[in-house]
Amino acid sequence: MPVDSDTGNHGEDVRRRLQNGTVTQPIGSLPGTCVDENGRIRRDIPPIYDGTVKDINGAFELLTAYLEQINIKEPEAVTFCADGGNGIWERINPLAKSLDLSETRVHRVLDYTHAKQNLVEIVDLIRLGRGIRNDKEYTKVMKQLKEMLWQGRIKDIESLICKRLHRKRQKRQALKKLNDYFADSDKFEYQKYQSLGIPIGSGTVDSAIRRVINLCIKAPGLFWKLKNAEKMIFLRSHVLSGRWHSVLNKTLNSRRNKFNHSHLDQERKAA
């Protein structure tokens, strides 16, 4: 079961605008899907979409509640896939531990597209330090590094940086970027993960942000109170995930039970 998360990249802007009663983008979006042994999404099981305008701690509280509710111990494997946003990965291990998930069943994957984007920044630093002389060589180096990234050879990427760059400042900058983003090499074994049918991209969360957030909450001319935005995210998430009728039935059953209990209490008092 892949679990994607995204804390957004406008957190400070969100908090500033919320003070004026406006919501522009929730900080957390938490889609989850079920896949088969080949890594294909199971269409017979609706995905789980939700989000929150709270901070990253609130987003992880929401994620934990969902995983506890669906009995996360049942799937053979659980994959956490996200970008390199601040605060995400340092919370994954405590989350898995709190859910009593064994290390052999938990996979951590940093979204492949985001990884390639950060790799481009490293190649640009190599070019800036005159470790790449022309466009043809740039393309060649980029191809080499992408192949290393695909195979999870982070140490080889480090060696190439050291070989290409001789200027201390640019070498230090490129290695810092590499160590800051690619330090945990286990999250970058994309070739291995794909062969095992493990998802390597967080496209689900990007799709959910566009459909749930951008097309509704952030539509032109819309202004939201904080509490109303939170409710709308919940409702729209369940409509788009195909779980609306389930939510509606649970709500109606809850109301019905409250009514029945109230009616019985009145009858007892009357008796």
PyMOL commands that set and color helices and strands:
alter all, ss='L'
color gray80, all
select helices_A, chain A and resi 11-18+56-69+89-98+103-105+112-128+135-150+154-164+168-182+185-188+190-195+203-217+226-240+244-270
alter helices_A, ss='H'
color red, helices_A
select strands_A, chain A and resi 2-5+28-29+51-52+78-82+106-110
alter strands_A, ss='S'
color yellow, strands_A
deselect
rebuild
show_as cartoon
